[in-house]
């Protein structure tokens, strides 16, 4: 995809912070900006590719057992407590 120039007006402190972050990651400020925008546009919900193994597994789980809002850390902690017999 063709690259285009974009001029931004931002606070000096933000400019310096962006330079530091980009330098620490070994990328340009342009790349840093592209990555930030790309993350914002990514869907919040994971949608597997049609026909993929992940889709097949997701379809194998009954709707009644699917969680809309879950806390992975809490689920992990509960599983560890159960595994090691902790209360």
Phi and psi in degrees as a GROMACS rama.xvg file:
@    title "Ramachandran Plot"
@    xaxis  label "Phi"
@    yaxis  label "Psi"
@TYPE xy
-69.8616  141.62  UNK-2
-91.5569  144.902  UNK-3
-127.67  153.451  UNK-4
-83.554  139.945  UNK-5
-134.341  122.792  UNK-6
-97.8087  131.224  UNK-7
-118.812  145.005  UNK-8
-108.901  112.865  UNK-9
-136.709  165.203  UNK-10
-62.8141  145.407  UNK-11
-56.7944  -40.3471  UNK-12
-64.8256  -35.166  UNK-13
-68.9827  -40.8754  UNK-14
-58.6773  -47.7619  UNK-15
-65.6507  -38.433  UNK-16
-63.8925  -43.1027  UNK-17
-61.235  -40.9802  UNK-18
-61.3951  -44.7095  UNK-19
-62.9011  -45.6269  UNK-20
-62.7219  -47.8039  UNK-21
-61.4702  -44.1921  UNK-22
-61.4126  -42.6207  UNK-23
-66.8257  -26.6687  UNK-24
-92.5052  -8.46206  UNK-25
72.915  31.4364  UNK-26
-129.006  168.472  UNK-27
-81.3792  164.033  UNK-28
-63.8246  -36.018  UNK-29
-60.1016  -44.5144  UNK-30
-65.0462  -40.3806  UNK-31
-58.6923  -45.2423  UNK-32
-63.8386  -45.3603  UNK-33
-58.8082  -43.7997  UNK-34
-65.1794  -39.9961  UNK-35
-63.8829  -43.6656  UNK-36
-68.0413  -39.9537  UNK-37
-61.5576  -40.5772  UNK-38
-63.0983  -37.0672  UNK-39
-68.3207  -29.5871  UNK-40
-87.7689  -13.6776  UNK-41
-67.8843  140.112  UNK-42
-64.3384  145.059  UNK-43
-73.1273  -27.1426  UNK-44
-100.165  132.431  UNK-45
-74.6346  127.279  UNK-46
-121.983  110.487  UNK-47
-70.4701  156.35  UNK-48
-66.372  139.698  UNK-49
-58.2792  132.748  UNK-50
83.3973  -3.98994  UNK-51
-74.6952  163.89  UNK-52
-61.7865  -37.3055  UNK-53
-63.3632  -42.4892  UNK-54
-62.4085  -41.456  UNK-55
-62.9011  -41.5977  UNK-56
-65.7535  -44.1244  UNK-57
-62.7622  -36.7856  UNK-58
-73.8207  -20.289  UNK-59
-76.886  -18.8898  UNK-60
-83.4863  124.333  UNK-61
-60.5995  143.775  UNK-62
-54.5064  -34.9022  UNK-63
-66.0117  -19.7162  UNK-64
-101.906  -4.3483  UNK-65
-79.7044  140.967  UNK-66
-104.572  128.538  UNK-67
-80.997  -39.3375  UNK-68
-130.939  108.514  UNK-69
-132.152  155.68  UNK-70
-111.497  102.511  UNK-71
-55.4148  -44.7969  UNK-72
-61.4679  -39.0022  UNK-73
-67.2593  -44.0044  UNK-74
-62.1335  -43.4628  UNK-75
-61.9816  -44.8966  UNK-76
-62.8538  -42.4561  UNK-77
-62.7693  -41.2668  UNK-78
-65.3194  -39.9851  UNK-79
-67.1277  -40.2643  UNK-80
-61.4727  -43.6995  UNK-81
-65.202  -43.2383  UNK-82
-61.5168  -41.7415  UNK-83
-100.444  10.0258  UNK-84
65.0803  35.1048  UNK-85
-97.6708  154.485  UNK-86
